[in-house]
């Protein structure tokens, strides 16, 4: 009987080097997809969880360090730094423009096909002194319930398009509204978006739209998602002020949303260091960690003073409240 000799340290070393590289590779690929805007197909859904991937990237870094593999340690460290550079700014407040106009409090809420608790939403509007409410998935029953609970008195001006199911939209305001309408997106779901121009005393007119592009819930929906995001109204830095508020079905790690912001918007939550607060999930009880897909995008000439996220019973989304200061006339 013969006994095989134990592997020598020289033979064990390549094996653990391979293990270290295998541990590091997923994070490297994630960072490459994020930095080179390769969000296509199933990668779109994955990128929504980039903040979690950033935290998880510390695990292979530590394991590679324990294995004492310099190359993997260096690559893992660079990966963590790269991902942190994309995520960390959302948790850090940025300087706001100096403006002297009136305040404007904007609230957006996805009603989940009208099933969200209307009493809770109206109570939130009343308690937080909301000036503008943008809702998505507004149904006729939800619209009636909201008015019956006092929304018509709190926000008497409106542009609404209630529809059974998930395609309805609404915009309610304390201030007068003009040039209102309903935009029909071309995505497979046919979502609609209510819009109007607000007349706020002491400030230039502001165009506001309740945003709801298609969701990239399956690979065959990604094209509709990209088209709907590309169809959102860009900012006009040398023209009228604009605010987009709603369920964008996209996080700041998705290139179509970043392209829209780059036209001259600021993500309100990220501007005040609240950009990592989740607004959607779990869905249908699935163990999906929250992601940030509901946003208030404001013209960069508008100052963001605070952003809060509020739970909304019977909806899988949370409401986002942005406290803004507008430029004066």
Residue pairs with C-beta under 8 A, 6 or more apart in sequence:
16 67
16 69
17 67
17 69
17 71
17 72
19 67
20 60
20 63
20 64
20 67
20 69
20 71
20 72
20 73
21 69
21 71
21 72
23 59
23 60
23 63
23 64
23 72
23 76
24 60
24 61
24 64
24 72
24 75
24 76
24 79
26 60
27 53
27 56
27 57
27 60
27 76
27 79
27 80
27 83
28 75
28 79
30 46
30 50
30 53
30 57
30 79
30 83
31 79
31 82
31 83
32 38
33 39
33 43
33 46
33 47
34 47
34 50
34 83
34 86
34 253
35 82
35 86
37 255
39 47
39 253
39 254
39 255
39 256
40 222
41 219
41 222
42 219
44 216
44 222
44 225
44 254
45 216
45 217
47 251
47 253
47 254
48 250
48 251
48 253
48 254
48 291
48 293
49 289
49 291
50 83
50 86
50 87
50 251
50 253
51 87
51 90
51 253
51 276
52 289
53 83
54 80
54 83
54 84
54 86
54 87
57 76
57 79
57 80
57 83
58 80
60 72
60 76
61 73
61 76
61 77
61 79
61 80
64 72
64 73
64 76
65 73
86 253
87 276
89 270
89 275
90 252
90 267
90 269
90 270
90 273
90 274
90 275
90 276
91 273
91 274
91 275
91 276
92 273
93 271
93 272
93 273
94 270
94 271
96 271
96 303
96 304
96 305
96 325
97 300
97 301
97 302
97 303
97 327
98 303
99 301
99 302
99 303
99 325
99 326
99 327
99 328
100 327
100 328
101 200
101 202
101 203
101 325
101 326
101 327
101 328
101 329
102 200
102 201
102 202
102 203
102 325
102 326
102 328
103 131
103 305
103 323
103 324
103 325
103 326
104 131
104 132
104 198
104 200
104 203
104 206
104 324
104 325
104 326
105 128
105 129
105 130
105 131
105 132
105 321
105 322
105 323
105 324
106 130
106 131
106 132
106 133
106 134
106 208
106 243
106 245
106 296
106 321
106 322
106 324
107 124
107 125
107 128
107 130
107 132
107 133
107 134
107 245
107 319
107 320
107 321
107 322
108 133
108 134
108 135
108 136
108 210
108 245
108 246
108 247
108 294
108 295
108 296
108 319
108 320
109 116
109 121
109 133
109 134
109 135
109 136
109 312
109 315
109 317
109 319
109 320
110 116
110 135
110 136
110 137
110 212
110 246
110 247
110 294
110 315
110 316
110 317
111 121
111 135
111 136
111 137
111 138
111 139
111 142
111 312
111 315
112 137
112 314
112 315
112 316
112 317
113 137
113 139
113 165
113 166
114 137
114 138
114 139
114 141
114 142
114 162
114 168
115 142
115 314
115 315
116 142
116 312
116 313
116 314
116 315
117 312
117 313
117 314
117 315
118 142
118 145
118 146
118 149
119 149
120 312
120 313
121 133
121 146
121 151
121 312
121 319
122 146
122 149
122 150
122 151
122 154
124 130
124 310
124 319
124 321
125 133
125 151
125 154
125 155
126 150
126 154
128 308
128 321
130 154
130 155
130 174
130 321
131 155
131 173
131 174
131 175
131 200
132 155
132 171
132 172
132 173
132 174
132 175
132 198
132 208
132 243
132 245
133 151
133 155
133 170
133 171
133 172
133 173
134 170
134 171
134 194
134 208
134 209
134 210
134 211
134 245
134 246
135 142
135 169
135 170
135 171
135 172
135 210
136 168
136 169
136 191
136 210
136 211
136 212
136 246
136 247
137 165
137 166
137 167
137 168
137 212
138 160
138 161
138 162
138 163
138 168
138 169
138 170
139 162
139 163
139 164
139 165
139 168
140 162
140 163
140 164
142 162
143 160
143 162
143 168
143 170
146 152
151 172
154 174
155 172
155 173
155 174
156 174
157 172
157 173
157 174
157 175
157 176
157 177
157 196
158 170
158 171
158 172
158 173
158 177
159 170
159 171
159 177
159 180
159 181
159 182
159 194
159 195
159 196
160 168
160 169
160 170
160 171
160 172
160 194
161 168
161 169
161 170
161 182
161 192
161 194
162 168
162 170
163 192
166 189
166 191
167 189
167 190
167 191
167 192
168 192
169 182
169 191
169 192
169 193
169 194
169 210
169 212
170 194
170 210
171 177
171 180
171 194
171 195
171 196
171 208
171 209
171 210
173 196
173 198
173 208
175 198
175 199
175 200
175 201
176 198
176 199
177 196
177 197
177 198
177 199
178 196
178 197
178 199
178 205
179 196
179 197
179 207
180 194
180 195
180 196
180 197
181 194
181 195
181 196
182 192
182 193
182 194
182 195
183 192
183 193
183 195
183 209
184 190
184 192
185 191
185 192
185 193
185 212
185 213
185 214
185 228
185 231
186 224
186 227
186 228
186 231
187 213
187 214
187 221
187 224
187 225
187 227
187 228
188 214
188 221
188 224
189 214
189 215
189 224
191 212
191 213
191 214
191 228
192 212
193 209
193 210
193 211
193 212
193 246
194 209
194 210
195 207
195 208
195 209
195 210
195 233
196 207
196 208
197 205
197 206
197 207
197 208
197 240
198 205
198 206
198 207
198 208
199 205
200 206
200 326
202 326
202 328
202 329
203 241
203 326
203 327
203 328
203 329
204 240
204 241
204 326
204 327
204 329
205 240
205 241
206 240
206 241
206 242
206 243
206 326
207 233
207 240
207 241
207 242
207 243
208 242
208 243
208 244
208 245
209 232
209 233
209 242
209 243
209 244
209 245
209 246
210 245
210 246
211 232
211 244
211 245
211 246
211 247
211 248
211 295
212 246
212 247
212 249
213 225
213 228
213 229
213 231
213 232
213 248
213 249
213 250
214 221
214 224
214 225
214 227
214 228
214 249
215 221
215 225
215 249
216 222
216 225
216 249
225 249
225 250
225 256
226 256
229 248
229 250
229 254
229 256
229 257
229 259
229 260
230 256
230 259
232 244
232 260
233 242
233 244
234 260
234 263
234 264
235 242
235 263
235 264
235 265
235 299
235 300
236 242
236 264
236 299
237 263
237 264
237 299
237 300
237 301
241 299
241 301
241 302
241 326
241 327
242 265
242 299
243 296
243 297
243 298
243 299
243 302
243 324
244 260
244 265
244 295
244 296
244 297
245 295
245 296
245 297
245 320
245 322
246 294
246 295
247 280
247 293
247 294
247 317
248 257
248 293
248 294
248 295
249 293
250 256
250 257
250 293
251 257
251 291
251 292
251 293
252 258
252 261
252 267
252 270
252 275
252 292
257 295
260 297
261 267
261 297
264 299
264 300
265 297
265 298
265 299
265 300
266 297
266 298
266 299
266 300
266 302
266 304
267 275
267 295
267 296
267 297
268 295
268 296
268 297
268 298
268 304
268 307
268 320
268 322
268 324
269 275
269 277
269 292
269 295
269 296
269 307
269 309
269 320
269 322
271 304
271 307
272 304
272 305
272 306
272 307
274 307
274 308
274 309
275 292
276 292
277 292
277 309
278 289
278 290
278 291
278 292
278 309
278 318
279 290
279 291
279 292
279 293
279 294
279 309
279 317
279 318
279 320
280 290
280 291
280 292
280 293
280 294
280 316
280 317
280 318
281 288
281 289
281 290
281 291
281 316
282 288
282 289
282 290
282 316
283 316
284 316
294 317
294 318
294 319
294 320
295 320
296 307
296 320
296 322
298 304
298 322
298 324
301 327
302 324
302 325
302 326
302 327
303 324
303 325
303 326
304 322
304 323
304 324
304 325
305 323
305 324
305 325
306 322
306 323
307 320
307 321
307 322
307 323
308 320
308 321
308 323
309 318
309 319
309 320
309 321
310 318
310 319
310 320
310 321
311 318
311 319
312 318
312 319
